[in-house]
């Protein structure tokens, strides 16, 4: 298999290192170059927009399309906005920014591959989601923009799976909720979390790649945990 990984944060970098260790062919596209990754396997991608994607996908003018695409891009907070605890804190700009960061990249990838794939091309598109986006599992509230944008991602995955089943019968898409990781995204909340709750991204990368290797097209459109078990929407 060959891989395209979008996002060079904690999980994206861990996936790239694990793929290197396995001797797999991959391309990591992200904002920052992680140490230890071969330069030829990294593509600088500052934004998920038409110009940046045009540059990235020119690589596939000559190279074969990947068979696994993993989108790790996502946002919980930034320097201006933290997760909302009350509805009065919800800001329209941050809600829109969260949707763009958490839901749009997966659809942007899907649109590009839909233009390039033949109807018999085998492809798995995996989007990193979060149980926080599950309506049924939401028992704590808060984090409006993050929860709503992850729920939108999950709906996009489900809708895309239905479309691809008709257009590209050998292609599938899943959302995977890996759980909490020891990453910069969770740094501001370390005082609220126990050490047992935080997983090493390297361990998550191993489990995620192993999961993708055994996925069945009957699972396309589902929200899964790292063991391949379906999670509630």
BELCOR-V378275 format. One record per residue. RES is the residue in one small letter. SS is DSSP state (H for helix, E for strand, C for the rest). PSI is psi as a letter, one per 30 degrees, with the letter a starting at -180 (none if undefined). Layout:
# BELCOR-V378275
{{RES SS PSI} {RES SS PSI}}
This chain:
# BELCOR-V378275
{{x C l} {x E k} {x E k} {x E k} {x E k} {x E k} {x C k} {x C h} {x C a} {x H e} {x H e} {x H e} {x H e} {x H e} {x H e} {x H e} {x H e} {x H e} {x H e} {x H e} {x H e} {x H f} {x C g} {x C l} {x E k} {x E l} {x E k} {x E k} {x E k} {x E a} {x C e} {x C k} {x C j} {x C k} {x C k} {x C f} {x C k} {x C k} {x H e} {x H f} {x H g} {x E k} {x E k} {x E j} {x C j} {x C e} {x C l} {x C i} {x C l} {x H e} {x H e} {x H e} {x H e} {x H e} {x H e} {x H e} {x H f} {x H f} {x H f} {x H g} {x H e} {x C e} {x C l} {x C l} {x C k} {x C l} {x C f} {x E k} {x E k} {x E k} {x E j} {x C g} {x C k} {x C l} {x C k} {x C e} {x C l} {x C a} {x C f} {x C f} {x C k} {x C l} {x C k} {x C k} {x C f} {x C l} {x H f} {x H f} {x H f} {x C k} {x C k} {x H e} {x H e} {x H e} {x H e} {x H e} {x H e} {x H e} {x H e} {x H e} {x H e} {x H f} {x H e} {x H e} {x H e} {x H e} {x H e} {x H e} {x H e} {x H e} {x H e} {x H e} {x H e} {x H f} {x H f} {x H f} {x C k} {x C l} {x C f} {x C g} {x C k} {x C k} {x E k} {x E k} {x E j} {x E k} {x E k} {x E j} {x C a} {x C k} {x H f} {x H f} {x H f} {x C k} {x C e} {x C e} {x C f} {x C j} {x C g} {x C f} {x C a} {x C l} {x C h} {x H e} {x H e} {x H e} {x H e} {x H e} {x H e} {x H e} {x H e} {x H e} {x H e} {x H e} {x H e} {x H e} {x H e} {x H e} {x H e} {x H e} {x H e} {x H e} {x H e} {x H e} {x H e} {x H e} {x H e} {x C i} {x C f} {x C g} {x E k} {x E l} {x E k} {x E l} {x E k} {x E k} {x C j} {x C f} {x C a} {x C k} {x E l} {x C j} {x C l} {x H f} {x H e} {x H g} {x H e} {x H f} {x H g} {x H e} {x H f} {x H f} {x C k} {x C l} {x H e} {x H f} {x H f} {x C k} {x E k} {x C k} {x H e} {x H e} {x H e} {x H e} {x H e} {x H e} {x H e} {x H e} {x H e} {x H e} {x H e} {x H e} {x H f} {x C g} {x C k} {x C k} {x H f} {x H f} {x H f} {x C k} {x C g} {x C l} {x E k} {x E l} {x C a} {x C f} {x C g} {x C g} {x C k} {x E k} {x C l} {x C k} {x C none}}
